Structures are given as structure tokens and as C-alpha cells.
Amino acid sequence: MNTILRSLLFVPGSRPERFEKALGAGADLVCIDLEDAVLPNDKDSARDAVLKCVHQTQSLCVRINPVGSDAGEKDLQAFANAPLAPEVVMLAKCESAEDVLHAQRVIGNTSTRFLPLIETLKGVENAYQIASASKQVKHIMFGGADMASELRCDFSYQPLLFVRSQLVFAAAKANVGLIDVPFVDIKNEAGLVDETYKIKALGFSGKAAIHPCQIPVIHQTFMPTAEQIAYAEQVMAAVEGPDAGVVVVNNKMVDRPIILACQRILALVSNTSSNP
């Protein structure tokens, strides 16, 4: 899995006819959902469909039902017993480091990455412990709809800003990526652009999507501008590494924090140039 995830595209696990289209939509990662998008009576058939898809390609994510629930434990056991496990397992309603470690123990595959979805009050309280629970956690994700329900607030940017900020802190402290909740108004491209710019400025590294049409918008919004890229290249040409002392570029002082920011810009460009 690419360590830089600008986009994550959800597809319902109960709609296997959509899997191929989703996998070809250009998202950095596709997540087949076995939780909210699947009715209780369809859980078993959806799980079987996902296992067949994983057998064809491991390069995907599967959102399983909450660890500890009957459906969640069936999901974990299915991957533990299958010849192949998905590259990434998203842990719905993850509330503790133990949730991550339990999933890791059951699946028992050191190449599987875990993506905790933090969408409850308890999960926010334990966000740093969750993000730093295992080396197999490379990203965490914010689940805004469930969080808004628990907080009794509107599911929109401003009411959830406080929680988003807490997750930015936790992810940065654990040195993992942070993915934002999808923007659910599919036809409102301007709203998607606005929210994506806001969460990017806040410190998020990517945003989830619920429709392929949202992927190009998310990618474009997360890409640095030509001016930012040119400046980053100038800075890195003027220094010998991130531990260089203070230098002057274009009559402006440049120190270590700016150098690290320029490194991130160039790494993003380098890692995503083959997947625009």
C-alpha cells in the first residue's frame, strides 16, 4: 500500500458487481464495506463476495464490523482462515489499542495493515493509543457521521472541528496518516473542494469518497501548487538535509521545520505522479 493516501473510495460489500469498477476508479485505496453498507441478513453473503475479491487482488481495504461484535469476529476469522488477507483492514468503531492488537492477533498476517476508524467518544479519548498501537497501523480515519450522532451536533465541518483537531494531534504524535470522512453530497463539487481544502490545511493527509466522481477533485485539492513545488525544490537544492542549519532562500530564512515541510511536498509529488 502506498504510504501516501489522498483518497479512499468506499464500495458496499453487498454489491460485488461494483467491485471492479471501484478498483478501476483511480483511488489510492478502495475499501469494500462489510459494516454500515450491508444489512444484517446480507453479512454472510457479502463476506463471501469479499473473500473472492481478495483472492483476485489483495490491493484493497475491507471495513469489517466492530471488533468484539459477532459479525466483526466472523470477519476476522474469515480472513484468518483464508489463504489470503486484504492489504488493509479497516476497524469500524475502534475504541482502544486492544481492538487493534486483537485484530492483529486473530488475522496473524504481518503484511496486513490496520486502519482504525475513530467515530466514538471513547475512540477519540484513546486516539493516540490507537494510532500508536502497532507498526501495522499506518493511518487512522475520522468517522464523522457516527461522531456527530454521539456529540448531538450537526454533521458538518464547523461543529466537528474540535474532534478533527484532536485527531490531527493524535495522528501527528504517532506519525501516521489521517483520513477524513467522506463528503456525502455527491453533486456538490464546490462543497467537496471547500471541505477538502479545510481538512488539508488542518493537517489531514487524505479524504474518503463515496463515489468515483469525487476522486479527481480530492486528488487535485491535495496536490501542491506549482509555486509550492518550485519553492520546495529551491529549498532542498540549498540545503544538504533536514538537519541543515538556517539558510536563506529567496531572501527568506529557512530552518528545519520549513525543510521538513518541503520534503513532504516533494514526497507527495513523487509518490503520486504515477497515480494522478
ZAKOL-94394 format. One record per atom (N, C-alpha, C, O, CB): y, x, z. Coordinates in steps of 0.2 Angstrom, whole numbers, plus 5000, padded with zeros to 4 digits. Atoms other than C-alpha are relative to their C-alpha. Glycine has a CB too. Layout:
BEGIN
YXZ ...
END
This chain:
BEGIN
499450045000 500050005000 500650045000 500750095004 500049955006 499449975000 501750064996 500449995007 500449945009 500549974994 499750014993 502650105012 500749975000 501049955005 500150075003 499450035001 504250035005 499849934997 499649924991 500550044995 500150075002 504149845004 500649964999 500949945005 499549965005 499450045000 505649754997 499849935000 500249885002 500350024993 500250075001 504649594993 499349995002 498850035001 500149984993 500650024999 503149504999 499949924998 500349885000 499850005008 500150075002 502549344990 499449965003 498949995002 499950014992 500650054997 501549204998 499749964995 500149944990 500349965006 500450055005 500249104989 499549975005 499250005009 499750044994 500550044995 499148964998 499350024998 499150034993 500149934999 500849995001 497349015001 499649954997 499149964995 499850025007 500450065003 496848844996 500149994993 499949944990 500249945004 499850015007 497548864978 499850074997 500250104994 500749994999 500249945003 496449004971 500250014993 500250064990 499250015000 499849995007 496948964953 500750035000 500950054994 500149934997 499449975000 498649034958 500050075002 500550115001 500549965005 500049934997 498049204965 500250054994 500650094995 499350015002 499949955005 498049294948 500750004998 501050054997 499649984994 499350005002 499749234943 500550035006 500950075004 500349924999 499649974995 500449284960 499950085000 500450115001 499849975007 500149935000 499649454959 500450044994 500550104994 499350025000 499649985006 500549474942 500749995000 501150004995 499749984994 499350025000 502249424948 500550055001 501150045001 500149945005 499549944999 502949594952 500250015007 500650065008 500649994995 499849984993 503049584970 499750065003 499250085000 499849945005 500349944997 502749734981 499449995003 499050035003 500550045004 500650024997 501449644990 499949935000 500449895001 500050025008 500150075000 500649474988 499649995006 499150025008 499649984993 500350024994 500049385004 499749934999 500049884998 500550005006 500350075001 498749245002 499949985007 499750015012 499250014997 500050034993 498949125017 499549965002 499349914998 500749965000 500550044997 497549065027 500249955006 499849915009 499450045002 499850044995 498648985040 500449944999 500149894997 500550055005 499750065001 500048865038 499949964994 500049904993 500850015001 500150035006 499748835020 499449974998 499349944993 500250054994 500750035001 497948775022 499949955006 500049965012 499550065001 500250054995 497448615030 499450025004 499050055001 499949934996 500649984996 496148625044 499349994997 498950034997 500049965007 500750015003 494748545034 499950054994 499450054991 500049934997 500049955006 495148675020 499950075002 499950124997 500649994995 500049934997 495048835031 499450034997 499550094994 500050005007 500649975002 493248875026 500050024993 499850074991 499449965003 500049995007 493348855008 500650054998 500550094993 500149934996 499549955002 495048945007 499850075002 499950124998 500649985004 500249934998 494249095017 499550024995 499550084993 499749995007 500549985005 492849095004 500350034994 500150084991 499549954999 499649985006 494049104990 500450065001 500450104996 500549944998 499649934999 495049244998 499550065000 499750114997 500449995007 500549955000 493449345001 499850024993 499750084991 499449985004 500249985007 493049334982 500650034997 500550084993 499949934996 499449975003 494849384978 500050075002 500250124998 500649965001 500049934997 494749534990 499550044996 499650104996 499950005007 500549965004 493149584981 500250034994 500050084991 499349965000 499849985006 494049594965 500650055001 500750104996 500349944996 499449954999 495649684972 500150005007 500349955010 500649984996 499849994993 495949754989 500850005001 501050005007 499750065003 499249994999 497849774985 500449945001 500849924997 500250044993 499650064998 498449624994 500049995007 499750035011 499749944996 500050014993 498849555010 499749935002 499849884997 500750005003 500350074998 497949405019 500349985007 500250025012 499350005000 499850024993 498849305033 499549965003 499349915000 500749964999 500550034996 497549255045 500349955005 500949965007 499550055003 499750054995 497649115058 500050045007 499850105007 499449955001 499949964994 498149175075 499450035004 498949995005 500449955005 500549974996 497149295085 499849965006 500349945009 500250085001 500250044994 496149205098 499849934999 499549905002 500550005005 500250065002 496049045089 499350004997 499150054994 500649974995 500650005003 494448985082 500050024993 499650064990 499749925001 499949985007 495048995064 500250074999 499950114995 500549964997 499849935001 495849165067 499450055002 499350104998 500550025005 500549964998 494249235075 499550004994 499150054992 499649985006 500450015006 493249165060 500350054994 499950084990 499949934997 499749965005 494449255048 499950075001 499750114997 500849995000 500149934999 494249425057 499350014999 499150074996 500250015008 500749995001 492349405057 499850014993 499450044991 499649955004 500150005007 492349365039 500250074997 499850094993 500449954996 499849945003 493249525035 499650065003 499550114999 500750025001 500449954997 492249625047 499350014997 499050064996 499949995008 500650015003 490649565039 500050014992 499450024989 499749945002 499949995007 491249585021 499950074998 500150115002 500649964997 500049935003 490949735010 500750035000 500750095000 499650004993 499449975000 492749755008 500549965004 500449905005 500350004992 499450034996 494349715018 500650004996 500750054992 500150035007 499449995004 496049675011 500450065003 500350095008 500449945001 499649944999 497349815011 500449995006 500550035011 500450024994 499550024995 498449725023 499849935003 499649895000 500749994998 500150074997 498049585036 500649985004 500850025009 499450015005 499450034997 499549485042 499749965006 499349925005 500549964996 500250034994 499349425060 500549955002 501049965005 499950055006 499550054999 500149255062 500149995007 499650005012 499749934997 499850014993 501049215078 499750065005 499550045010 499749935003 500249944996 500649395085 500550005006 501150005005 500150064996 499650014994 501249395103 499950065005 500350075010 499849945004 500149944996 500649565110 499650054996 499450044991 499549985006 500449945003 499949735106 499349995000 498950014996 500250065004 500750014999 498249675112 499849964994 499249974992 499849975006 500250035006 498249555097 499950044995 499450044991 500649954998 500149955006 498449695085 499450045001 499050054997 500650055000 500649964998 497149805094 499449964999 498949994997 500150035007 500650045000 495949665095 499849994992 499250004990 500149935003 500250005007 496049635076 499850064997 499350064993 500749974996 500249945002 495949815073 499250025002 498950044998 500450065003 500749994998 494349825083 499549964996 498949994994 499949995008 500550055003 493449675075 499950024993 499450034991 500349935001 500149985007 493849725057 499750074999 499350084995 500750004997 500349945000 493449905061 500150054994 499750094992 499350005001 499949975006 494149975045 500750045001 501250015001 500149964994 499449964999 495450125047 500550004994 501050024995 499850075002 499550015006 496150095030 500449945000 500949934996 499650014993 499750074999 496649915034 500750015004 500750045009 499649955003 499350004997 498549895038 500149935003 499849885001 500550024995 499950064997 499049765050 500849985000 501250035002 499850005007 499350025000 500749665048 500149945005 500049895003 500149984993 499950054995 501149575064 500649954998 501149984996 500150035007 499550055001 502149415061 500349975007 499949945010 499749944995 499750024994 503349385075 500449945000 500949944996 500450065003 499750065001 503849205077 500049965006 500149905006 499649964994 499950044994 503749155095 500450045005 500550105004 499349995003 499649964995 504749195110 499750065004 499950115005 500249955006 500449954997 503349295118 500050064995 500050124997 499349975002 500149945005 503149395102 500750045000 500750104999 499949974993 499449975000 505049435102 500150055006 500350105006 500649955000 500049964994 504949495120 499650065000 499750115003 499749955006 500449955000 503549605116 500050044993 499550084991 499249985001 500049985007 504149655098 499950085000 499550104995 500749994997 500149935001 504249845101 499350025002 499050064998 500550045005 500749984998 502549855110 499549984994 499050024992 499849965006 500450025005 501849755095 500150054994 499650074991 500249934997 499849965006 502749865082 499750075001 499550114996 500750014999 500349934999 502050025090 499350005003 499150055005 500550045005 500750014997 500349965095 499550044997 499050075000 499849934999 500549965004 499450065081 500350034994 500850014992 499449954998 499849975006 499650185067 499949964994 500149974989 499750075000 500150045006 498950055056 500549944999 500449904995 499349975001 499450055000 500549945059 500550044996 500850094999 500249975006 499549965004 501750005045 500749955000 501249984998 499850024993 499550055001 502849845045 499949945005 499349935007 500149974993 500050064996 503249695056 500449954996 500849974992 500250005007 499750055003 503849525050 500349955004 500049935009 499649974994 499750054996 505049395056 499849934997 499949924991 500850015000 500250075002 504449215056 500549955002 500549935008 499349985002 499450034998 506049115056 499949925001 500249905006 500550004995 500050074999 505448935055 499749985006 499949945010 499549974994 500350014993 504248935070 500550025006 500549995011 499450045001 499649984995 505549035079 500649955001 500849945007 500350074998 499550054999 506948905076 499749945004 500149915007 500249984993 500350054996 505748775082 500050015008 500249975012 499349984997 500149984993 505448865098 500750015004 500849995009 499650075001 499349994997 507348905101 500449944999 500949935003 500350054996 499650075001 507848725096 500650014997 501149984998 500149975007 499449985004 509048795084 499949984992 499349974990 500350075001 500050015007 509448765065 499650064997 499750124999 500749994997 500349955004 508348865053 500550024995 500450014989 499349974997 499549985005 509748955045 500250075003 500050095009 500749965000 499849934998 510549135046 500350015007 500050045011 500450034995 499649994994 511849125060 499649985006 499650035011 500649964999 500350024994 510849035073 499450055002 499250065008 499749935000 500649954999 509349165071 500350075000 499850125000 499549994995 499749935001 510549315070 499850045006 499650105006 500750004999 500249964994 510149365088 499350025000 499250085002 500249965006 500849985000 508249365086 499950054995 499650104996 499649944999 500049955006 508449455069 500250075003 499950125002 500449984994 499849934998 509449595078 499550035005 499550095005 500749995004 500549974995 508149615092 499450034996 499250084998 499849945005 500549985004 506849635079 500250074996 499850114995 499749954995 499849945004 507849765069 500050065005 499850115004 500849994998 500049954995 508049865086 499250025001 499150085001 500349975006 500749984999 506149855089 499750044994 499350094995 499649945001 500349975006 505649905071 500350075000 499950124998 500149964994 499749935001 506850055071 499850045005 499650105004 500849995000 500349964994 506250115088 499350024999 499150085000 500149965007 500749995001 504450105082 500050044993 499450064991 499649945000 500049975007 504950175065 499549974995 499150004992 499850085001 500450045005 504150035055 500549964996 501149954998 499549965003 499650045004 504749925041 500149935003 499749915008 499850004993 499950064998 505449755044 500149954995 500649964991 500650005005 499950055005 505249605033 500249935002 500049915008 499349994996 499750064997 506249445034 499649944997 499249944992 500750004997 500350065002 505649265032 500349984993 500850004991 500249945006 499850025007 505749185015 500649955000 500749925005 499449964997 499550055001 507249085009 499749944997 499549954991 500650034996 500450065002 506548915007 500349964994 499949924991 499849965005 499750045005 507748834995 500050044993 500450084991 500849995001 500249965005 506948904979 500649994994 500750054991 499449974997 499550015005 508348834967 500750035001 501150034997 500049934998 499449984998 509748904977 500050085000 500050115005 500249985007 500049935001 509849084970 500650035003 500550095006 500050024992 499449974996 511649114977 499850015007 500050055010 500649964998 500250004993 510949074994 499550055002 499650095007 499849935002 500549944999 509549194992 500350075000 500250115004 499449994995 499749935001 510649334986 500450015007 500450075010 500550004994 499649994994 511849305001 499650025006 499850065010 500449935001 500449994994 510549295014 499650075000 499650115005 499449955001 500349945001 509649445007 500550065001 500350115004 499750014993 499549954999 511249555007 500150005008 500250065010 500649984996 499850004993 511549505025 499450035004 499650075008 500149925003 500649974997 509749545031 500050084999 499750125003 499449974999 500049935002 509849715021 500550045004 500450095007 500150004993 499449974996 511549755030 499850015007 500050055011 500649964999 500250004993 510749715047 499550055001 499550075007 499749935002 500549954998 509349835045 499349984997 498850024999 500050025007 500750025002 507849735037 499950054993 500350074990 500049934998 500249965005 506849835024 499749964994 499649984988 499550055002 500250045005 506249685014 500049935002 500249915007 499250024999 500050074999 506149495012 499449974996 499249994991 500749974997 500550045003 504749375009 500249954995 500849934995 499549975006 499950055005 504649244995 499549955000 498949975001 500150044993 500550055001 503849084991 499949984993 499549934992 500149945005 500050015007 504049084973 500150064996 500650104997 500549944997 499949945004 503949214959 500750014998 500950074997 499550004994 499350005003 505649174953 500550045005 501050065003 500349934998 499649974995 506349244969 499950085000 500450125003 499849985007 500149934999 505649424967 500550044996 500750095000 499350014997 499549965003 506849494954 500650005004 501050055004 500149984993 499350004996 508349434965 499950045006 500450085007 500149935002 500149964994 507649514980 500050084999 500350125002 499349985004 500049935002 507249674971 500750034999 500950095001 499550014995 499349985002 508949684964 500550015006 500950065006 500349964995 499550004994 509849654980 499850065005 500350095008 499949935004 500249954996 508849784989 500150074997 500150125000 499350005002 499949935004 509149924976 500750025002 501249985002 499949994993 499349974999 510650044980 500449994993 500149994988 499950075002 499550005006 512150034968 500050074997 499750125000 500749985002 500049945004 512350164955 500550055004 500350115004 500349994993 499549964996 513850234966 499650035006 499750095008 500649965002 500349984994 512750244981 499550054998 499450105002 499649945004 500549955002 511350334972 500450074998 500150125000 499649984994 499649935002 512650464964 500250035006 500250105006 500649984995 499849974994 513350494981 499550035004 499550095006 500449955005 500649974996 511650524989 499850064997 499650115000 499449945000 500249945004 511250644975 500450065001 500250125002 499949984993 499549954999 512850734978 499950035007 499950095008 500749985000 500149984993 512550744997 499350055000 499450105003 499949945005 500649964999 510750814995 500050064996 499750114998 499449954998 499949945004 511250934982 500450055004 500450115003 500449994994 499549964996 512551004995 499750035007 499950075010 500649965002 500349984993 511351025010 499350034998 499050024993 499949945005 500749975001 509651115012 499549965004 498949975003 500050075003 500550044996 508850975023 500349965005 500949975006 499550045003 499750044995 509050845036 500350035006 500750005010 499549955002 499849964994 509350975049 500650054999 500850095003 499550045003 499449965002 510851055040 500649985004 500649925007 500249994992 499450024996 512451065049 500549964996 500349934991 500450075002 499550045004 514050975044 500350044994 500450104994 500649995005 499849985007 514550995026 500649954998 500649905000 499550014995 499550045003 515950925016 499849984993 499750034988 500750035000 500150035007 515650815000 500549954998 500649915002 499249975000 499450045003 517050744990 500549995006 500849935007 499749934998 499549994995 518250795004 499849955006 500349945010 500649974997 500250034994 517250695017 499450035004 499050075001 499749934998 500549974995 516250755032 499349974999 499349914999 500350005007 500750035001 514350735030 499650045006 499650105006 499750014993 500449984995 513250755045 499349975000 499149944995 500349995007 500750025001 511450725049 499949924999 499449914995 499650025007 500150075002 511550535050 500149984993 499749944990 500449955005 499850015007 512350525033 499450034996 499250004991 500750024998 500549975004 511050645026 499449965000 499049954995 499950075003 500650044999 509650535033 500049944996 499649924993 499849995007 499950065004 510350385025 500050014993 499749974989 500749975002 500049985008 510550475008 499350014998 499149994993 500450064999 500749995001 508750525010 499649934999 499249924994 499650045005 500350065001 508250345012 500149964994 499749934990 500249955006 499850035006 509250284997 499650034994 499350004990 500750014999 500449975005 508350414986 499349995000 499049984995 500250085000 500750024999 506650374993 499949934997 499449924994 499850015007 500050075002 506950194989 500050004992 499649964989 500549955003 499949995007 507450234971 499350034997 499050004992 500650044998 500649965002 505950354969 499449965000 499049954996 499950065004 500650044999 504650234976 500049944997 499449914996 499949995008 500050065003 505150084967 500250004993 500249954989 500549955003 499949995007 505550154950 499549974995 499649954990 500250074998 500550035004 503850104944 499849935000 499449904997 499450045001 500150074999 503949934950 500749965001 500849945007 499549985007 499350025000 505649864946 500149935002 500649905003 500450004993 
END
